[in-house]
Amino acid sequence: MLEFKPDELEKIIGYHFKDRMLLRSALSHSSYINELKINTYPDYERLEFLGDAVLELIVSDHLYRDHGDMKEGDMTRLRSALVCEPTLAECAKEISLSDYILVGRGEEKLGSRFRDSIVSDVFEAVIGAIYLDGGIEKAKSHIEKYVLKDMEDRKLFYDAKSILQIETQKENKSLEYVIKGEKGPDHKKEYTVEVMINGKAVAAGQGSSKKHAEQQAAYNALKGMRQTARCI
């Protein structure tokens, strides 16, 4: 059975819970609760529901207040980029959240606590827990620290594959993603993908799924292209 380690995670995120049961709930998958036999506390799903709403409110408020010249459609697209599953999973990596998610033995064998869908939900559940424990300002500080920083970079990551496709089409170049390797046990695979432009490898990316690795590779390719353009 996985161990609840609040001290470590609280130190990483810089927030200490008055009610640590909120944090424990935020980190607990239903499979873990079911294995305890006694349902002494709820799993993360209700906190994820709350955290999702708090996250969307804070991001929307930030875009409205700090981007007065941005049109509604652009705000909507940027908000979507900031709160989508892949972006939140990337945010969660910054605090090693997967190391603290509590799942049952069966789900642990399947590598569930490393899946983007679960990691992003738990990330939102932690936001919900912070909101209940410390109020909207503490939740806002957490979101600003891990979601709202480097917004253009987050948007680039979200749109990386489509942007790269547009850029290569403009120059009539071919674009291909090639799986170069995979490592780790079945429940914790890491894929490596290279992005090929006109048959030449220009960047690589790693991820827990082929899709995520492709997205990371496209993002790395775009960053390299922009860095080159700045140096010319």
Phi, psi and omega in degrees: 000132180294154185254137175282120184235075185294323184302315183296311183292320178300322179294320181294313185276347178074026176225131180248122184285137171285322178245097184289345176294332175296316178295318180298317177298317182298332183265354190261119174284154181302328180296326179290315178299317181296325180289337179290345179073326180248116182282076184280341178206159184281160175281188190281353193297317180291321177293326177296319177301314180291314181298324177300316179293317179297316180300313182295321178297312183295317179295317180297316179298317180297314181295321180294315185282321188262355180227066185296340181265001183275133180284160185304316180297321179291322177297319180297315180294319179292319177299318179300320179294326184280332186249008181285164183303310182298321180294316180294325177296322176294318177300320181295328179298329182295337179247014180051042187299326180303329181294343187246357179286134183258115178233163178288170184300319180296315179292328178295319179295330180277354180074028187298327183285000175253358179285137181303321183298318180282317181299317180293323177295318180293323176302316178292323178297322177296321175300315178299320180294318178297319179300314180292324185279322188236354179095176186295326182292322177292320177296319179298316179300319180295316180294319178297323183288322188246344183244316188273354177283148177051051185299320180295325177293320177298317180294320178299318179298315182298319185260009192306311185294318181289321178297316181296321178298317178297316181297318181288324178295324178303325184257012179055041179254151178278151181225130182213146175248128184237127176286121183258345179175164173214145181217166180094163178293166183304326184278353181215057181288147169230122182261146173244128182234137173255141175261127184250127175243119186054039177079003181248133178288124182247341179192163178227160178213153177240151178191165181282353174220161179297320180298316180294321179295322177296317180297318179294321179295317178297318178299316179294324178295315180296318178298320179295319179296320181288325177294319178297318181297323180291333183275347182281000000 
